[in-house]
Amino acid sequence: MNKERREELWDVYGYLDDAMGKVIDIRSDEQDSFDNLPDGLQSSKTGDSIQEAIGWLDEIESDIQSVRDKVEKYIKNKK
């Protein structure tokens, strides 16, 4: 891989880093929403929905991290 393409991949790495940060922020907002629900609503359909979203966001963060790590490893191995 030439230098120009490696630099483009570093851009992709940065985009993934930004995306992961946004997912983390959204997850944090969802967690705050859940935590601010009264106890009765935390165990309601609303609370369950928020917890499901948090679970999905955790999974998305993990997936992005995995791809980000692979991109970084590939770039570093190709220098």
C-alpha positions in Angstrom: 0.0 0.0 0.0 1.4 3.4 -0.9 1.7 6.3 1.4 -1.3 8.1 -0.1 -3.6 5.2 0.6 -2.2 4.7 4.1 -3.0 8.4 4.8 -6.6 7.8 3.5 -6.9 4.8 5.8 -5.8 7.1 8.7 -8.7 9.3 7.7 -11.0 6.3 7.9 -9.5 5.6 11.3 -10.3 9.1 12.4 -13.9 8.8 11.1 -14.3 5.6 13.1 -12.9 7.3 16.2 -15.4 10.2 15.7 -18.3 7.7 15.2 -17.3 5.8 18.3 -17.3 9.0 20.3 -20.7 9.9 19.1 -22.1 6.4 20.0 -20.5 6.7 23.4 -22.2 10.1 23.9 -25.6 8.8 22.8 -25.2 5.8 25.1 -24.4 8.1 28.0 -27.5 10.2 27.2 -29.6 7.0 27.2 -28.1 5.9 30.4 -28.9 9.3 32.0 -32.5 9.0 30.7 -32.8 5.6 32.3 -31.2 6.7 35.6 -33.6 9.7 35.8 -36.7 7.6 35.4 -38.7 7.0 38.5 -38.1 3.5 39.9 -41.6 2.3 38.7 -40.9 3.4 35.1 -37.4 1.8 35.0 -39.1 -1.6 35.1 -41.8 -0.6 32.6 -41.9 -0.9 28.8 -40.2 2.5 28.6 -37.3 1.4 30.8 -37.0 -1.8 28.9 -36.8 0.1 25.7 -34.1 2.4 26.9 -32.1 -0.6 28.3 -32.4 -2.3 25.0 -31.1 0.8 23.2 -28.2 0.9 25.6 -27.3 -2.7 24.9 -27.4 -2.1 21.2 -25.2 1.0 21.6 -22.7 -1.0 23.6 -22.6 -3.6 20.8 -22.1 -0.9 18.2 -19.3 0.7 20.1 -17.6 -2.7 20.4 -18.0 -3.3 16.7 -16.6 0.1 15.8 -13.7 -0.4 18.2 -12.9 -3.8 16.5 -12.9 -2.3 13.0 -10.9 0.7 14.2 -8.3 -1.6 15.8 -8.0 -3.7 12.6 -7.5 -0.6 10.5 -4.8 0.7 12.8 -3.1 -2.7 12.9 -3.1 -3.0 9.1 -1.7 0.5 8.6 1.1 0.0 11.1 2.0 -3.3 9.6 2.3 -1.8 6.1 4.8 1.0 6.9 
